[in-house]
Amino acid sequence: MTARPEVVERKLAALQRFLEDLAAFGPLPHEERIRQHYAIERLLQLLCEAAADIGLQILRHETGEGAGSYREIFQRLR
């Protein structure tokens, strides 16, 4: 397996968008953030998935190998 730079670029752009979207919840009153918890949870999930996808590309670039799980990706990147 080989790394794909275009994937990393696309995922980094997505990370930036997700972080901007998540930041919009910060100024909201606590009660509103509680009401929006599913949206916040989804953004956190998307952030984690994009970070794992980037990590996988790094592993492929450095080792030529993939990983079997998100956990393995982050463990191997340590």
C-alpha positions in Angstrom: 0.0 0.0 0.0 1.2 3.5 -0.8 0.4 6.8 0.8 -1.8 9.2 -1.1 -0.9 12.8 -0.6 -4.3 14.0 -2.0 -6.1 12.0 0.7 -4.0 13.8 3.4 -4.7 17.2 1.9 -8.4 16.5 1.6 -8.6 15.2 5.2 -6.6 18.1 6.6 -9.1 20.5 4.9 -12.0 18.5 6.4 -10.4 18.7 9.9 -10.2 22.4 9.6 -13.9 22.6 8.6 -14.9 20.3 11.4 -12.9 22.3 14.0 -14.5 25.6 12.7 -18.0 24.0 13.0 -17.2 22.7 16.5 -16.0 26.1 17.6 -19.3 27.6 16.7 -20.9 25.7 19.6 -18.5 27.3 22.1 -20.3 30.6 22.6 -23.7 29.0 23.0 -25.3 28.8 26.4 -24.7 25.4 28.2 -28.3 24.4 27.8 -28.2 24.9 24.0 -25.0 22.9 23.8 -26.8 20.1 25.7 -29.6 20.3 23.2 -27.1 20.1 20.3 -25.1 17.2 21.8 -25.8 14.9 18.9 -24.4 17.4 16.4 -21.4 18.0 18.6 -20.9 14.2 19.0 -21.0 13.8 15.3 -18.4 16.5 14.7 -16.1 14.8 17.2 -16.6 11.5 15.5 -15.8 13.0 12.1 -12.6 14.7 13.6 -11.5 11.3 15.0 -12.1 9.5 11.7 -10.3 12.2 9.6 -7.3 12.0 12.1 -7.2 8.3 11.8 -7.3 8.5 8.0 -4.4 10.9 8.0 -2.5 8.6 10.4 -3.1 5.6 8.1 -1.6 7.6 5.2 1.4 8.4 7.4 1.8 4.7 8.3 1.6 3.7 4.6 4.2 6.3 3.7 6.6 5.3 6.4 6.1 1.5 6.5 4.2 0.6 3.4 1.7 -1.1 5.7 -1.8 -0.4 6.8 -3.5 -1.1 10.1 -6.5 -3.2 11.2 -8.2 -0.6 13.4 -8.2 3.0 14.4 -6.6 2.0 17.7 -3.8 0.3 15.9 -3.2 3.4 13.8 -2.7 5.6 16.8 -0.7 3.0 18.7 1.7 2.6 15.9 2.1 6.3 15.4 3.2 6.8 19.0 
